[in-house]
């Protein structure tokens, strides 16, 4: 993968820098309601709200929380 900003489209740069609630749903394997609850419970940090129903996070700011959430979820359902 090229270095950030080198030979990348604007969309690729955006996708590399930000993660949406939709992508979090896909990665963690949860519903949008679960992401909303995670925001309310402080499992996820405050997002960058673009519009009323669109939330984005800087990947660097949220990746640790996502990884932790996946570990807790896997432990709860008995998956490694």
MARLO-974430 format. One record per residue: residue number from 1; residue in three letters; x negated, z, y of N, C-alpha, C, O, CB in turn. Coordinates in steps of 0.2 Angstrom, whole numbers, plus 5000, padded with zeros to 4 digits. Glycine has a CB too. Layout:
BEGIN
+-----+------+------+------+------+------+------+------+------+------+------+------+------+------+------+------+------+
: pos : code :  n.x :  n.z :  n.y : ca.x : ca.z : ca.y :  c.x :  c.z :  c.y :  o.x :  o.z :  o.y : cb.x : cb.z : cb.y :
+-----+------+------+------+------+------+------+------+------+------+------+------+------+------+------+------+------+
: NUM :  Ala :    X :    Z :    Y :    X :    Z :    Y :    X :    Z :    Y :    X :    Z :    Y :    X :    Z :    Y :
...
+-----+------+------+------+------+------+------+------+------+------+------+------+------+------+------+------+------+
REM end
This chain:
BEGIN
+-----+------+------+------+------+------+------+------+------+------+------+------+------+------+------+------+------+
: pos : code :  n.x :  n.z :  n.y : ca.x : ca.z : ca.y :  c.x :  c.z :  c.y :  o.x :  o.z :  o.y : cb.x : cb.z : cb.y :
+-----+------+------+------+------+------+------+------+------+------+------+------+------+------+------+------+------+
:   1 :  Unk : 4996 : 5000 : 4994 : 5000 : 5000 : 5000 : 4996 : 5000 : 5006 : 4991 : 5004 : 5007 : 5005 : 5006 : 5000 :
:   2 :  Unk : 4997 : 4996 : 5011 : 4993 : 4996 : 5017 : 4993 : 5002 : 5021 : 4998 : 5006 : 5020 : 4995 : 4990 : 5021 :
:   3 :  Unk : 4988 : 5003 : 5025 : 4989 : 5009 : 5030 : 4995 : 5008 : 5034 : 4997 : 5003 : 5036 : 4982 : 5009 : 5034 :
:   4 :  Unk : 4997 : 5014 : 5037 : 5003 : 5014 : 5041 : 5001 : 5009 : 5047 : 4996 : 5010 : 5050 : 5004 : 5021 : 5043 :
:   5 :  Unk : 5006 : 5005 : 5048 : 5005 : 5001 : 5054 : 5001 : 4994 : 5053 : 5001 : 4990 : 5058 : 5003 : 5004 : 5060 :
:   6 :  Unk : 4998 : 4994 : 5047 : 4994 : 4988 : 5046 : 4998 : 4983 : 5042 : 4999 : 4985 : 5036 : 4987 : 4990 : 5043 :
:   7 :  Unk : 4999 : 4977 : 5044 : 5003 : 4972 : 5040 : 5009 : 4974 : 5037 : 5011 : 4972 : 5032 : 4998 : 4970 : 5034 :
:   8 :  Unk : 5013 : 4978 : 5041 : 5019 : 4981 : 5039 : 5025 : 4978 : 5044 : 5023 : 4978 : 5050 : 5019 : 4988 : 5038 :
:   9 :  Unk : 5030 : 4977 : 5041 : 5036 : 4976 : 5046 : 5038 : 4982 : 5049 : 5037 : 4988 : 5047 : 5042 : 4972 : 5042 :
:  10 :  Unk : 5042 : 4981 : 5054 : 5045 : 4987 : 5058 : 5050 : 4991 : 5053 : 5050 : 4997 : 5053 : 5049 : 4985 : 5064 :
:  11 :  Unk : 5053 : 4988 : 5048 : 5057 : 4991 : 5043 : 5053 : 4995 : 5038 : 5055 : 5001 : 5037 : 5062 : 4986 : 5040 :
:  12 :  Unk : 5048 : 4992 : 5036 : 5043 : 4996 : 5032 : 5040 : 5002 : 5035 : 5039 : 5007 : 5032 : 5038 : 4991 : 5029 :
:  13 :  Unk : 5038 : 5001 : 5041 : 5035 : 5007 : 5045 : 5041 : 5013 : 5045 : 5039 : 5018 : 5044 : 5033 : 5005 : 5052 :
:  14 :  Unk : 5047 : 5011 : 5047 : 5052 : 5015 : 5048 : 5053 : 5019 : 5041 : 5054 : 5025 : 5041 : 5059 : 5012 : 5050 :
:  15 :  Unk : 5054 : 5015 : 5036 : 5055 : 5018 : 5029 : 5050 : 5022 : 5027 : 5051 : 5027 : 5023 : 5056 : 5012 : 5024 :
:  16 :  Unk : 5044 : 5021 : 5029 : 5038 : 5025 : 5027 : 5038 : 5032 : 5031 : 5036 : 5037 : 5028 : 5031 : 5022 : 5028 :
:  17 :  Unk : 5040 : 5032 : 5037 : 5040 : 5038 : 5041 : 5046 : 5042 : 5040 : 5046 : 5048 : 5041 : 5040 : 5035 : 5048 :
:  18 :  Unk : 5052 : 5039 : 5039 : 5059 : 5043 : 5039 : 5062 : 5042 : 5032 : 5061 : 5038 : 5028 : 5063 : 5040 : 5044 :
:  19 :  Unk : 5066 : 5047 : 5031 : 5070 : 5047 : 5025 : 5077 : 5049 : 5027 : 5078 : 5054 : 5031 : 5067 : 5053 : 5019 :
:  20 :  Unk : 5082 : 5046 : 5024 : 5089 : 5047 : 5026 : 5092 : 5051 : 5021 : 5090 : 5053 : 5015 : 5093 : 5040 : 5026 :
:  21 :  Unk : 5098 : 5054 : 5023 : 5102 : 5058 : 5018 : 5104 : 5054 : 5012 : 5104 : 5057 : 5006 : 5108 : 5061 : 5021 :
:  22 :  Unk : 5105 : 5048 : 5012 : 5107 : 5043 : 5007 : 5101 : 5043 : 5002 : 5102 : 5044 : 4996 : 5109 : 5036 : 5009 :
:  23 :  Unk : 5095 : 5042 : 5004 : 5089 : 5042 : 5000 : 5088 : 5049 : 4997 : 5086 : 5049 : 4991 : 5083 : 5040 : 5004 :
:  24 :  Unk : 5089 : 5054 : 5000 : 5088 : 5061 : 4997 : 5093 : 5062 : 4992 : 5092 : 5064 : 4986 : 5090 : 5067 : 5003 :
:  25 :  Unk : 5100 : 5059 : 4993 : 5105 : 5060 : 4987 : 5102 : 5056 : 4981 : 5102 : 5059 : 4975 : 5111 : 5057 : 4989 :
:  26 :  Unk : 5099 : 5050 : 4982 : 5097 : 5046 : 4976 : 5091 : 5050 : 4973 : 5090 : 5050 : 4967 : 5095 : 5039 : 4979 :
:  27 :  Unk : 5086 : 5052 : 4977 : 5080 : 5055 : 4974 : 5081 : 5062 : 4971 : 5079 : 5063 : 4965 : 5075 : 5056 : 4980 :
:  28 :  Unk : 5085 : 5066 : 4974 : 5087 : 5072 : 4971 : 5092 : 5072 : 4965 : 5092 : 5076 : 4961 : 5089 : 5077 : 4976 :
:  29 :  Unk : 5097 : 5067 : 4966 : 5102 : 5066 : 4961 : 5108 : 5070 : 4962 : 5111 : 5073 : 4958 : 5099 : 5068 : 4954 :
:  30 :  Unk : 5110 : 5071 : 4969 : 5115 : 5075 : 4971 : 5120 : 5071 : 4976 : 5118 : 5065 : 4977 : 5113 : 5081 : 4975 :
:  31 :  Unk : 5125 : 5074 : 4977 : 5130 : 5070 : 4982 : 5129 : 5071 : 4989 : 5125 : 5076 : 4991 : 5137 : 5073 : 4980 :
:  32 :  Unk : 5132 : 5068 : 4993 : 5131 : 5069 : 5000 : 5134 : 5076 : 5002 : 5131 : 5079 : 5007 : 5135 : 5063 : 5004 :
:  33 :  Unk : 5139 : 5078 : 4999 : 5141 : 5085 : 5001 : 5136 : 5090 : 4999 : 5135 : 5095 : 5003 : 5147 : 5086 : 4997 :
:  34 :  Unk : 5132 : 5089 : 4994 : 5126 : 5093 : 4992 : 5121 : 5093 : 4998 : 5118 : 5099 : 4999 : 5123 : 5092 : 4985 :
:  35 :  Unk : 5120 : 5087 : 5000 : 5115 : 5087 : 5006 : 5117 : 5091 : 5012 : 5113 : 5094 : 5015 : 5113 : 5080 : 5007 :
:  36 :  Unk : 5123 : 5090 : 5013 : 5126 : 5093 : 5019 : 5126 : 5101 : 5018 : 5124 : 5105 : 5023 : 5134 : 5091 : 5020 :
:  37 :  Unk : 5128 : 5103 : 5012 : 5127 : 5110 : 5011 : 5120 : 5113 : 5011 : 5118 : 5118 : 5013 : 5130 : 5112 : 5004 :
:  38 :  Unk : 5115 : 5109 : 5009 : 5108 : 5111 : 5009 : 5106 : 5111 : 5016 : 5102 : 5116 : 5018 : 5104 : 5105 : 5005 :
:  39 :  Unk : 5108 : 5107 : 5021 : 5107 : 5108 : 5028 : 5109 : 5114 : 5030 : 5106 : 5118 : 5034 : 5110 : 5102 : 5032 :
:  40 :  Unk : 5116 : 5116 : 5029 : 5119 : 5122 : 5031 : 5116 : 5128 : 5029 : 5115 : 5133 : 5032 : 5126 : 5122 : 5029 :
:  41 :  Unk : 5113 : 5128 : 5022 : 5110 : 5134 : 5019 : 5103 : 5134 : 5021 : 5099 : 5139 : 5019 : 5111 : 5133 : 5012 :
:  42 :  Unk : 5100 : 5130 : 5025 : 5093 : 5130 : 5027 : 5088 : 5128 : 5021 : 5082 : 5128 : 5022 : 5091 : 5137 : 5028 :
:  43 :  Unk : 5091 : 5124 : 5016 : 5086 : 5122 : 5011 : 5082 : 5116 : 5013 : 5077 : 5115 : 5012 : 5091 : 5120 : 5004 :
:  44 :  Unk : 5086 : 5112 : 5018 : 5083 : 5106 : 5021 : 5082 : 5108 : 5028 : 5086 : 5112 : 5031 : 5087 : 5100 : 5020 :
:  45 :  Unk : 5076 : 5106 : 5032 : 5076 : 5108 : 5039 : 5081 : 5104 : 5043 : 5084 : 5099 : 5040 : 5069 : 5106 : 5041 :
:  46 :  Unk : 5082 : 5105 : 5049 : 5086 : 5102 : 5053 : 5084 : 5094 : 5054 : 5078 : 5093 : 5055 : 5086 : 5105 : 5060 :
:  47 :  Unk : 5089 : 5090 : 5053 : 5088 : 5083 : 5053 : 5088 : 5080 : 5060 : 5089 : 5084 : 5065 : 5093 : 5079 : 5049 :
:  48 :  Unk : 5086 : 5074 : 5061 : 5086 : 5070 : 5067 : 5093 : 5067 : 5067 : 5094 : 5062 : 5063 : 5080 : 5065 : 5068 :
:  49 :  Unk : 5098 : 5069 : 5071 : 5104 : 5066 : 5070 : 5105 : 5060 : 5075 : 5104 : 5060 : 5081 : 5110 : 5071 : 5073 :
:  50 :  Unk : 5106 : 5054 : 5071 : 5106 : 5048 : 5075 : 5113 : 5047 : 5078 : 5114 : 5045 : 5084 : 5104 : 5042 : 5070 :
:  51 :  Unk : 5118 : 5048 : 5073 : 5125 : 5048 : 5075 : 5129 : 5053 : 5072 : 5125 : 5057 : 5068 : 5129 : 5041 : 5073 :
:  52 :  Unk : 5135 : 5054 : 5072 : 5138 : 5060 : 5070 : 5137 : 5060 : 5062 : 5137 : 5066 : 5059 : 5146 : 5059 : 5071 :
:  53 :  Unk : 5137 : 5055 : 5058 : 5137 : 5055 : 5051 : 5130 : 5052 : 5048 : 5130 : 5051 : 5043 : 5142 : 5051 : 5048 :
:  54 :  Unk : 5125 : 5051 : 5053 : 5119 : 5049 : 5050 : 5113 : 5054 : 5052 : 5112 : 5056 : 5058 : 5117 : 5042 : 5054 :
:  55 :  Unk : 5110 : 5056 : 5047 : 5105 : 5061 : 5047 : 5098 : 5058 : 5044 : 5098 : 5055 : 5039 : 5106 : 5068 : 5044 :
:  56 :  Unk : 5093 : 5059 : 5048 : 5086 : 5057 : 5046 : 5081 : 5062 : 5047 : 5082 : 5067 : 5051 : 5084 : 5050 : 5050 :
:  57 :  Unk : 5076 : 5062 : 5042 : 5071 : 5067 : 5043 : 5064 : 5063 : 5043 : 5064 : 5058 : 5040 : 5071 : 5072 : 5037 :
:  58 :  Unk : 5059 : 5066 : 5046 : 5053 : 5064 : 5045 : 5050 : 5066 : 5038 : 5051 : 5072 : 5036 : 5048 : 5067 : 5051 :
:  59 :  Unk : 5048 : 5061 : 5034 : 5046 : 5062 : 5027 : 5041 : 5068 : 5027 : 5042 : 5073 : 5023 : 5043 : 5056 : 5024 :
:  60 :  Unk : 5037 : 5068 : 5031 : 5031 : 5074 : 5031 : 5034 : 5080 : 5032 : 5032 : 5085 : 5030 : 5026 : 5072 : 5037 :
:  61 :  Unk : 5040 : 5081 : 5036 : 5043 : 5087 : 5037 : 5048 : 5090 : 5032 : 5049 : 5096 : 5031 : 5047 : 5087 : 5044 :
:  62 :  Unk : 5050 : 5085 : 5027 : 5055 : 5087 : 5023 : 5053 : 5086 : 5015 : 5056 : 5089 : 5011 : 5061 : 5083 : 5024 :
:  63 :  Unk : 5047 : 5083 : 5014 : 5045 : 5082 : 5007 : 5045 : 5088 : 5003 : 5047 : 5088 : 4997 : 5039 : 5078 : 5007 :
:  64 :  Unk : 5042 : 5093 : 5006 : 5041 : 5099 : 5002 : 5047 : 5103 : 5000 : 5048 : 5105 : 4995 : 5037 : 5104 : 5006 :
:  65 :  Unk : 5052 : 5102 : 5005 : 5059 : 5105 : 5003 : 5062 : 5101 : 4998 : 5066 : 5104 : 4994 : 5063 : 5105 : 5010 :
:  66 :  Unk : 5062 : 5094 : 4998 : 5065 : 5090 : 4993 : 5061 : 5092 : 4986 : 5065 : 5092 : 4981 : 5064 : 5083 : 4995 :
:  67 :  Unk : 5055 : 5092 : 4986 : 5051 : 5093 : 4980 : 5053 : 5100 : 4977 : 5055 : 5101 : 4971 : 5044 : 5093 : 4981 :
:  68 :  Unk : 5054 : 5105 : 4981 : 5056 : 5112 : 4979 : 5064 : 5112 : 4976 : 5065 : 5115 : 4971 : 5056 : 5117 : 4985 :
:  69 :  Unk : 5068 : 5108 : 4980 : 5075 : 5107 : 4978 : 5075 : 5104 : 4971 : 5079 : 5106 : 4966 : 5079 : 5103 : 4983 :
:  70 :  Unk : 5071 : 5099 : 4970 : 5071 : 5095 : 4963 : 5069 : 5100 : 4958 : 5072 : 5100 : 4952 : 5067 : 5089 : 4963 :
:  71 :  Unk : 5064 : 5104 : 4959 : 5061 : 5109 : 4954 : 5067 : 5114 : 4952 : 5068 : 5115 : 4946 : 5055 : 5112 : 4956 :
:  72 :  Unk : 5070 : 5117 : 4957 : 5075 : 5122 : 4956 : 5081 : 5118 : 4952 : 5084 : 5122 : 4948 : 5078 : 5124 : 4963 :
:  73 :  Unk : 5083 : 5112 : 4954 : 5089 : 5109 : 4951 : 5087 : 5108 : 4943 : 5091 : 5109 : 4939 : 5090 : 5102 : 4954 :
:  74 :  Unk : 5081 : 5105 : 4942 : 5079 : 5104 : 4935 : 5078 : 5110 : 4931 : 5080 : 5110 : 4925 : 5072 : 5100 : 4935 :
:  75 :  Unk : 5076 : 5115 : 4934 : 5076 : 5122 : 4930 : 5083 : 5124 : 4929 : 5084 : 5127 : 4923 : 5072 : 5127 : 4934 :
:  76 :  Unk : 5087 : 5123 : 4933 : 5094 : 5125 : 4932 : 5098 : 5121 : 4927 : 5102 : 5124 : 4923 : 5098 : 5125 : 4939 :
:  77 :  Unk : 5096 : 5115 : 4926 : 5099 : 5111 : 4921 : 5095 : 5110 : 4915 : 5097 : 5106 : 4910 : 5101 : 5104 : 4924 :
:  78 :  Unk : 5089 : 5113 : 4915 : 5085 : 5113 : 4909 : 5081 : 5107 : 4908 : 5080 : 5105 : 4902 : 5089 : 5114 : 4903 :
:  79 :  Unk : 5079 : 5103 : 4913 : 5075 : 5097 : 4913 : 5068 : 5099 : 4916 : 5068 : 5102 : 4921 : 5079 : 5091 : 4917 :
:  80 :  Unk : 5063 : 5096 : 4913 : 5056 : 5097 : 4916 : 5055 : 5092 : 4920 : 5049 : 5092 : 4923 : 5051 : 5098 : 4910 :
+-----+------+------+------+------+------+------+------+------+------+------+------+------+------+------+------+------+
REM end
